[in-house]
Amino acid sequence: MNSWFTRNLGDAMLAGEALDYIKALFLSEYAESDRAEELAVFVRHESEGRLHCEAKVYFSPASVVVAKAVGATPCKKPSSDGLGLVAGSELSWSRFFPGNGD
């Protein structure tokens, strides 16, 4: 599967608990994976012109089990601009966003 997945967590100020849940689920599911650089969850605060920003979570294609467990939907690969790593190996930066200096 090559599709990324996304889930909008709504108001970024209230997304902490949902992010913690996603991280715990990710760590539980992939704790002993030998494909660490392919498994990652990222987050970005996006406002799209609105007053308040929303937290949008992006799941790498190999993280499909967790993505589906939290109701994420398929999407295009996100830009690395403004992304933060929620869970996964730091190696995932160079795997998914080569040349960005991350």
Backbone as a chain_set.jsonl record, in Angstrom:
{"seq": "MNSWFTRNLGDAMLAGEALDYIKALFLSEYAESDRAEELAVFVRHESEGRLHCEAKVYFSPASVVVAKAVGATPCKKPSSDGLGLVAGSELSWSRFFPGNGD", "coords": {"N": [[0.845, -1.18, 0.0], [0.584, 2.2, -0.862], [-0.491, 4.555, -0.058], [-0.786, 7.463, 1.926], [-2.22, 8.415, 5.091], [-4.679, 10.4, 6.786], [-5.916, 12.176, 9.644], [-8.094, 14.417, 11.035], [-7.85, 16.071, 13.988], [-9.217, 18.121, 15.044], [-9.603, 21.125, 16.977], [-6.486, 22.357, 17.77], [-5.633, 23.016, 20.318], [-6.99, 21.281, 21.923], [-6.224, 18.757, 21.267], [-4.354, 17.15, 22.505], [-4.855, 14.818, 24.149], [-5.901, 12.991, 22.288], [-3.696, 12.793, 20.561], [-1.835, 11.627, 22.314], [-3.068, 9.157, 22.69], [-2.935, 8.094, 20.075], [-0.16, 7.925, 19.767], [0.498, 6.048, 21.8], [-0.921, 3.807, 20.861], [0.391, 3.403, 18.428], [3.021, 2.819, 19.345], [2.499, 0.474, 20.751], [1.606, -1.224, 18.716], [3.771, -1.333, 16.917], [6.125, -1.848, 18.313], [8.167, -3.784, 18.131], [9.004, -3.817, 15.498], [10.826, -4.421, 12.5], [10.991, -2.581, 10.571], [11.421, 0.139, 11.072], [12.086, 2.676, 9.918], [10.098, 3.025, 8.073], [7.787, 3.453, 9.386], [5.782, 5.861, 10.725], [4.277, 8.646, 12.401], [3.04, 11.789, 11.914], [2.404, 15.245, 12.772], [0.661, 18.281, 12.12], [-0.143, 21.656, 12.643], [-2.777, 23.267, 11.254], [-4.338, 26.035, 9.717], [-5.745, 26.995, 7.528], [-6.79, 29.507, 6.825], [-8.629, 30.039, 8.804], [-9.593, 31.262, 12.072], [-8.836, 29.664, 14.309], [-6.468, 27.009, 14.642], [-6.252, 23.63, 13.435], [-5.353, 20.349, 14.462], [-3.77, 18.158, 12.433], [-3.167, 14.858, 11.716], [-0.792, 12.767, 10.204], [-0.224, 9.676, 8.72], [2.262, 7.393, 7.826], [2.449, 5.237, 4.91], [3.063, 2.533, 5.719], [2.107, 2.501, 8.253], [-0.488, 1.736, 8.391], [-2.188, 0.086, 9.946], [-2.549, 1.345, 12.449], [-3.508, 3.78, 11.511], [-5.987, 3.052, 10.355], [-7.229, 2.102, 12.633], [-7.808, 4.408, 14.041], [-9.554, 5.709, 12.458], [-8.553, 7.129, 10.261], [-8.239, 8.575, 6.982], [-7.424, 7.886, 3.511], [-4.874, 9.855, 1.898], [-2.91, 12.31, 0.059], [0.698, 12.322, 0.046], [1.999, 14.294, 2.627], [3.364, 17.642, 2.665], [6.577, 18.423, 3.977], [6.749, 20.753, 5.358], [6.318, 22.366, 8.362], [5.677, 20.022, 9.705], [5.648, 17.795, 12.496], [7.199, 15.131, 14.231], [5.349, 12.637, 15.689], [5.344, 9.967, 16.457], [7.585, 7.285, 15.927], [10.619, 6.449, 14.165], [13.463, 8.617, 14.036], [14.762, 8.242, 11.686], [12.806, 8.108, 9.818], [12.366, 10.641, 8.796], [14.405, 11.133, 6.837], [13.789, 9.088, 5.153], [11.187, 9.626, 4.164], [11.233, 12.344, 3.504], [13.568, 13.188, 1.91], [16.512, 15.193, 1.628], [15.57, 17.454, 2.913], [16.825, 18.239, 5.146], [15.969, 17.419, 7.6]], "CA": [[0.0, 0.0, 0.0], [1.403, 3.397, -0.996], [-1.247, 5.733, 0.339], [-0.693, 8.053, 3.261], [-3.519, 8.559, 5.733], [-4.781, 11.581, 7.632], [-7.051, 12.297, 10.56], [-8.202, 15.744, 11.613], [-8.196, 15.957, 15.407], [-9.952, 19.303, 15.457], [-8.897, 22.224, 17.636], [-5.142, 21.951, 18.193], [-5.499, 23.209, 21.768], [-7.681, 20.189, 22.598], [-5.84, 17.507, 20.604], [-3.312, 16.451, 23.254], [-5.26, 13.485, 24.579], [-5.994, 12.156, 21.088], [-2.32, 12.534, 20.115], [-1.254, 10.665, 23.25], [-3.667, 7.855, 22.378], [-2.364, 7.634, 18.805], [1.239, 7.554, 20.02], [0.497, 4.802, 22.565], [-1.37, 2.746, 19.959], [1.495, 3.205, 17.486], [4.114, 2.144, 20.046], [2.037, -0.874, 21.057], [1.496, -1.991, 17.466], [5.023, -1.451, 16.17], [7.251, -1.844, 19.246], [9.254, -4.678, 17.741], [9.077, -3.874, 14.047], [12.141, -4.292, 11.878], [10.821, -1.6, 9.491], [11.253, 1.395, 11.812], [12.156, 3.882, 9.085], [8.889, 3.108, 7.254], [6.654, 3.654, 10.282], [5.831, 7.182, 11.342], [3.078, 9.465, 12.529], [3.412, 13.198, 11.963], [1.301, 16.162, 13.042], [0.858, 19.673, 11.714], [-1.249, 22.562, 12.972], [-3.186, 23.917, 10.011], [-5.454, 26.955, 9.94], [-6.481, 27.156, 6.275], [-7.466, 30.794, 6.811], [-9.557, 30.195, 9.927], [-9.033, 31.864, 13.275], [-8.2, 28.631, 15.123], [-5.865, 25.947, 13.838], [-6.619, 22.262, 13.731], [-4.248, 19.39, 14.436], [-3.964, 17.094, 11.451], [-2.192, 13.799, 11.886], [-0.481, 12.059, 8.962], [0.329, 8.352, 8.949], [2.978, 6.845, 6.678], [1.739, 4.078, 4.358], [3.278, 1.305, 6.488], [1.417, 2.646, 9.54], [-1.892, 1.574, 8.027], [-2.976, -0.556, 11.011], [-2.916, 2.389, 13.41], [-4.328, 4.753, 10.791], [-7.354, 2.535, 10.248], [-7.787, 1.962, 13.985], [-8.286, 5.704, 14.53], [-10.468, 6.281, 11.484], [-7.893, 8.006, 9.288], [-8.625, 8.344, 5.592], [-6.302, 8.031, 2.579], [-4.569, 11.206, 1.429], [-1.621, 12.448, -0.605], [1.833, 12.52, 0.94], [2.03, 15.694, 3.05], [4.602, 18.408, 2.584], [7.275, 18.373, 5.262], [6.666, 22.068, 5.992], [5.551, 22.459, 9.592], [5.375, 18.729, 10.314], [6.372, 17.331, 13.671], [7.124, 13.687, 14.4], [4.625, 12.227, 16.885], [5.827, 8.633, 16.813], [8.374, 6.653, 14.879], [12.058, 6.672, 14.183], [13.996, 9.824, 13.388], [15.158, 7.828, 10.339], [11.671, 8.289, 8.903], [12.5, 11.941, 8.115], [15.192, 10.994, 5.61], [13.085, 8.124, 4.297], [10.029, 10.224, 3.507], [11.477, 13.714, 3.067], [15.0, 13.318, 1.675], [16.992, 16.489, 1.175], [14.964, 18.571, 3.629], [17.65, 18.582, 6.302], [15.31, 16.985, 8.839]], "C": [[0.889, 1.241, 0.0], [0.724, 4.665, -0.518], [-0.911, 6.167, 1.759], [-2.111, 8.147, 3.804], [-3.508, 9.804, 6.603], [-6.014, 11.492, 8.518], [-7.002, 13.694, 11.149], [-8.674, 15.576, 13.06], [-8.954, 17.167, 15.925], [-9.043, 20.336, 16.104], [-7.565, 21.739, 18.212], [-4.948, 22.072, 19.699], [-6.11, 22.041, 22.559], [-7.26, 18.807, 22.091], [-4.842, 16.666, 21.392], [-3.663, 15.03, 23.638], [-5.348, 12.524, 23.394], [-4.604, 11.823, 20.55], [-1.627, 11.519, 21.012], [-1.774, 9.258, 22.98], [-3.057, 7.269, 21.105], [-0.92, 7.169, 19.003], [1.31, 6.221, 20.776], [0.091, 3.61, 21.698], [-0.264, 2.392, 18.968], [2.611, 2.398, 18.157], [3.746, 0.706, 20.398], [2.056, -1.761, 19.815], [2.856, -2.285, 16.84], [6.275, -1.516, 17.044], [8.428, -2.693, 18.777], [9.39, -4.808, 16.232], [10.516, -3.723, 13.557], [12.093, -3.306, 10.702], [10.655, -0.191, 10.059], [11.236, 2.63, 10.92], [10.931, 4.057, 8.197], [7.646, 3.452, 8.073], [6.76, 5.006, 10.964], [4.45, 7.816, 11.38], [3.565, 10.899, 12.72], [2.177, 14.03, 12.286], [1.669, 17.552, 12.533], [-0.371, 20.456, 12.152], [-1.548, 23.372, 11.718], [-4.385, 24.819, 10.273], [-6.317, 27.146, 8.701], [-7.338, 28.416, 6.28], [-8.447, 31.019, 7.952], [-8.832, 30.797, 11.122], [-8.262, 30.85, 14.114], [-7.611, 27.548, 14.223], [-6.341, 24.586, 14.333], [-5.372, 21.394, 13.679], [-4.6, 18.29, 13.445], [-2.811, 16.116, 11.579], [-2.046, 13.068, 10.558], [0.242, 10.766, 9.295], [1.029, 7.869, 7.689], [2.238, 5.604, 6.18], [1.889, 2.792, 5.177], [2.593, 1.34, 7.851], [-0.087, 2.466, 9.395], [-2.739, 0.978, 9.154], [-3.459, 0.488, 12.023], [-3.824, 3.419, 12.741], [-5.786, 4.3, 10.719], [-8.016, 2.414, 11.617], [-8.337, 3.276, 14.525], [-9.154, 6.426, 13.503], [-9.849, 7.26, 10.511], [-8.312, 7.617, 7.872], [-7.42, 8.545, 4.678], [-6.127, 9.487, 2.131], [-3.256, 11.175, 0.648], [-0.529, 12.596, 0.445], [1.885, 13.993, 1.329], [3.373, 16.347, 2.745], [5.268, 18.328, 3.95], [7.207, 19.701, 6.016], [5.761, 22.036, 7.22], [5.207, 21.14, 10.258], [6.225, 18.486, 11.548], [6.176, 15.838, 13.802], [6.447, 13.368, 15.738], [5.165, 10.894, 17.388], [6.552, 8.037, 15.621], [9.835, 7.033, 15.0], [12.428, 7.995, 13.527], [14.456, 9.512, 11.966], [14.035, 8.039, 9.319], [11.742, 9.627, 8.173], [13.235, 11.791, 6.794], [14.548, 10.018, 4.641], [11.979, 8.799, 3.493], [10.279, 11.614, 2.928], [12.973, 13.934, 2.843], [15.36, 14.719, 1.186], [16.403, 17.677, 1.902], [15.768, 18.981, 4.855], [17.042, 18.193, 7.623], [15.983, 15.749, 9.365]], "O": [[1.84, 1.323, 0.777], [1.317, 5.742, -0.573], [-0.772, 5.345, 2.665], [-3.082, 7.98, 3.066], [-2.459, 10.217, 7.099], [-7.002, 10.834, 8.193], [-5.981, 14.106, 11.699], [-9.74, 15.021, 13.324], [-9.295, 17.235, 17.106], [-7.851, 20.404, 15.803], [-7.528, 20.827, 19.037], [-4.182, 21.311, 20.29], [-5.78, 21.841, 23.728], [-7.873, 17.801, 22.449], [-4.518, 15.557, 20.968], [-2.846, 14.125, 23.47], [-4.916, 11.375, 23.489], [-4.359, 10.692, 20.129], [-0.91, 10.646, 20.523], [-1.02, 8.286, 23.033], [-2.706, 6.09, 21.064], [-0.515, 6.138, 18.466], [2.109, 5.356, 20.418], [0.686, 2.536, 21.789], [-0.015, 1.216, 18.702], [3.087, 1.409, 17.6], [4.597, -0.182, 20.348], [2.477, -2.916, 19.875], [3.068, -3.368, 16.294], [7.377, -1.263, 16.556], [9.58, -2.33, 19.018], [9.858, -5.839, 15.747], [11.311, -2.985, 14.138], [13.047, -3.212, 9.93], [9.832, 0.583, 9.57], [10.442, 3.542, 11.151], [10.739, 5.129, 7.623], [6.58, 3.71, 7.514], [7.716, 5.268, 11.694], [3.591, 7.566, 10.534], [4.398, 11.176, 13.583], [1.047, 13.58, 12.1], [2.838, 17.939, 12.52], [-1.499, 19.974, 12.045], [-0.682, 24.071, 11.192], [-5.329, 24.429, 10.959], [-7.508, 27.431, 8.821], [-8.472, 28.405, 5.802], [-9.037, 32.095, 8.051], [-7.602, 30.831, 11.166], [-7.16, 31.14, 14.58], [-8.176, 27.213, 13.182], [-6.767, 24.422, 15.476], [-4.441, 21.683, 12.927], [-5.597, 17.585, 13.602], [-1.641, 16.496, 11.554], [-3.03, 12.785, 9.875], [1.206, 10.762, 10.061], [0.457, 7.927, 6.6], [1.486, 4.986, 6.934], [0.925, 2.038, 5.312], [2.509, 0.315, 8.528], [-0.862, 2.991, 10.194], [-3.906, 1.344, 9.295], [-4.631, 0.505, 12.401], [-4.797, 3.876, 13.34], [-6.701, 5.077, 10.991], [-9.225, 2.603, 11.744], [-9.232, 3.271, 15.37], [-9.455, 7.61, 13.657], [-10.541, 8.132, 9.986], [-8.69, 6.475, 7.611], [-6.498, 9.284, 5.021], [-7.093, 10.239, 2.004], [-2.581, 10.147, 0.584], [-0.801, 12.953, 1.592], [1.822, 14.86, 0.457], [4.388, 15.668, 2.589], [4.589, 18.182, 4.966], [7.57, 19.763, 7.191], [4.577, 21.714, 7.119], [4.515, 21.128, 11.276], [7.375, 18.918, 11.626], [5.093, 15.329, 13.514], [6.924, 13.785, 16.794], [5.41, 10.714, 18.581], [6.182, 8.256, 14.468], [10.218, 7.844, 15.843], [11.779, 8.433, 12.577], [14.533, 10.412, 11.129], [14.282, 8.136, 8.117], [11.239, 9.748, 7.057], [12.764, 12.256, 5.756], [14.748, 10.121, 3.43], [11.848, 8.573, 2.29], [9.617, 12.019, 1.972], [13.582, 14.771, 3.509], [14.612, 15.343, 0.433], [16.705, 18.816, 1.546], [15.432, 19.958, 5.526], [17.544, 18.593, 8.673], [15.58, 15.221, 10.402]]}, "num_chains": 1, "name": "protein.A"}
